[in-house]
Amino acid sequence: MVDRTRREPDPFLDWKVRVFFAGAALLVPGVLLGYDPLVLLAIVILAGGLMLLTALGARRRRQAEAAAAEEWEEEADGQGAREV
């Protein structure tokens, strides 16, 4: 089942497209010319880009969650001080 809830825009979309086209630009000539090292380089670029961008996205989500939790705690502390 596909989750169709709205999310914030992907901050790494530009980099994902760049990595994809860099890999594709190396893969196509490698396949057409039968030059295996070029194909392997394209695979390394695509796999490395996938791992790097996934890690950066997870790091960004963790930072956003930590900031939201900190803001929530500050808001809760402020309300508690007013009630006393």
C-alpha positions in Angstrom: 0.0 0.0 0.0 1.3 3.4 -0.9 1.4 6.1 1.8 0.0 9.3 0.2 0.3 11.6 3.2 1.8 15.0 2.4 5.4 15.5 3.5 7.8 18.4 3.4 9.8 18.8 0.2 12.9 16.6 -0.1 16.0 18.9 0.6 18.3 16.4 -1.2 16.2 16.0 -4.4 18.7 18.0 -6.5 21.6 15.9 -5.3 19.6 12.7 -6.0 19.0 13.8 -9.6 22.6 14.7 -10.0 23.9 11.4 -8.8 21.4 9.5 -11.0 22.4 11.4 -14.1 26.1 11.0 -13.3 25.6 7.3 -13.0 23.5 7.1 -16.1 26.1 9.2 -18.1 28.7 6.6 -17.2 26.5 3.5 -17.5 25.2 4.1 -21.0 28.6 4.4 -22.8 30.0 1.6 -20.6 27.2 -0.7 -21.8 27.2 0.4 -25.4 31.0 0.2 -25.7 31.3 -3.0 -23.6 33.7 -1.3 -21.2 33.2 -3.1 -17.9 35.2 -0.7 -15.7 33.0 2.2 -16.7 29.9 0.1 -15.8 31.4 -0.8 -12.5 32.2 2.9 -11.8 28.6 3.8 -12.6 27.4 1.2 -10.1 29.8 2.5 -7.4 28.6 6.1 -8.0 24.9 5.1 -7.8 25.3 2.8 -4.8 27.5 5.3 -3.0 25.2 8.2 -3.7 22.2 6.1 -2.4 24.0 5.3 0.8 25.3 8.9 1.4 22.0 10.6 0.6 20.1 8.1 2.8 22.4 8.7 5.7 22.2 12.5 5.3 18.4 12.3 5.1 18.3 10.2 8.3 20.6 12.6 10.1 18.5 15.6 9.0 15.3 13.8 10.3 17.0 13.0 13.7 18.0 16.7 14.0 14.5 17.9 13.2 13.0 15.5 15.7 15.5 16.5 18.4 14.7 20.2 17.8 11.0 19.5 17.9 11.4 17.6 21.2 13.4 20.4 22.7 10.9 23.0 21.6 8.1 20.8 23.1 10.0 20.5 26.4 10.6 24.3 26.6 6.9 24.9 25.9 5.9 22.4 28.6 8.4 24.0 31.1 6.9 27.4 30.3 3.4 26.3 30.9 4.4 24.6 34.2 6.0 27.7 35.5 2.9 29.8 34.8 0.6 27.3 36.6 2.5 27.5 39.8 
